[in-house]
Amino acid sequence: MDTSPVNRETIAATYELIRPHVRRTPVIEIDAADFALAGRPIVFKLELLQHTGSFKPRGALASLLSRPVPAAGVVAASGGNHGLAVAFAARKLGVPARIFVPNVSAATKRDRIRELGADLVISGERYADALAASREFAAASGAMEIHAFDQAETLLGQGTVGLEIEQQYDRLDTLLVAVGGGGLIGGVAAWYAGRVRLVAVEPRAAPTLYRAREAGKPVDAEAGGLAADSLAPRQVGQLMFPLAQRYVEKAVLVEDDAIRDAQRTLWRVMKLAAEPGGAAALAALLSGAYRPAAGERVGVLLCGSNTDAVNFG
């Protein structure tokens, strides 16, 4: 029996909790030939169409709806997307929110956080700096911390993406998932529990899970590159790592140029504007970092769209 707090049963219960507040994003099949690839059609989960432009509201809402929120409200550190999600969830539920982001966060994400009514604080150069500042604020104010990836409620919320994919398309062999802190792939891994091959995709400039798998535990990794505002937290989460060790078959690395190419290709073929982190999973297919076997049914989770660019030509 699975005694982990993040499992199929608890993910299903979380889905019932958050379902009135999230979009059931679509799954579509696109001919592989449209991407100059051979094989079966590629199955895309369009989670970049979720509220705030990423999967993150699922985890934020799971926290706010399952935990008592103090009068001081909530606080979060983020490269941008998690902050947007917490600001969105806090506004929806009528609680104050303070969001700490690093200098590397995209201007479009900062502006939207402010528009959602949260108090935005820019602190430090990288996510780790913003996280330290957010924890100081939480200790001083009594605000409830909502971690971007290393928290059971976050993993449960993100795991509902896997639940939806299976309900919408139950014939996948493999699912490619971009990884930063690992909340998304950790939750999805807990849902599928080995019934689908999971492949983690990371920028070579921010190989958090790749380095953790080499070391056998979460360790500091490089934290740079094109997708640094969403896929470069320095370490994967402690809670997700056992799930990844058990259920993620492999981790592959993609170059920044491959991510840019995937962004351009998504715009050209599907007219979808994905941010670098949101396009990373497709970059593994287009660049050959992951090569499907003959007849393999491959899914790609497109997880973020927060970019100002609308023409990658």
Buried (B, 14 or more C-beta within 10 A) or exposed (E): EEEBEBBBEBBBEBBEBBBEBBBEBEBEEBEBEEBEBEBBBBBBBBBBBBBBBBBBBBBBBBBBBBEEBBEBBBBBBBBBBBBBBBBBBBBBBEBBBBBBBBEBBBEBBBEBBEEBEBBBBBBBEBBBBBBBBBBEBBEEBEBBBBBBBBBBBBBBBBBBBBBBBBEBBEEBBBBBBBBBBBBBBBBBBBBBBEEBBBBBBBBBBBBBBBBBBEEEEBEEBBBBBBBBBBBBBBBBBEBBBBBBBEBBEEBBBBBBEBBBBBBBBBBBBBEBBBBBBBBBBBBBBBBEBBEBEEEEBBBBBBBBBBBEEEEBE
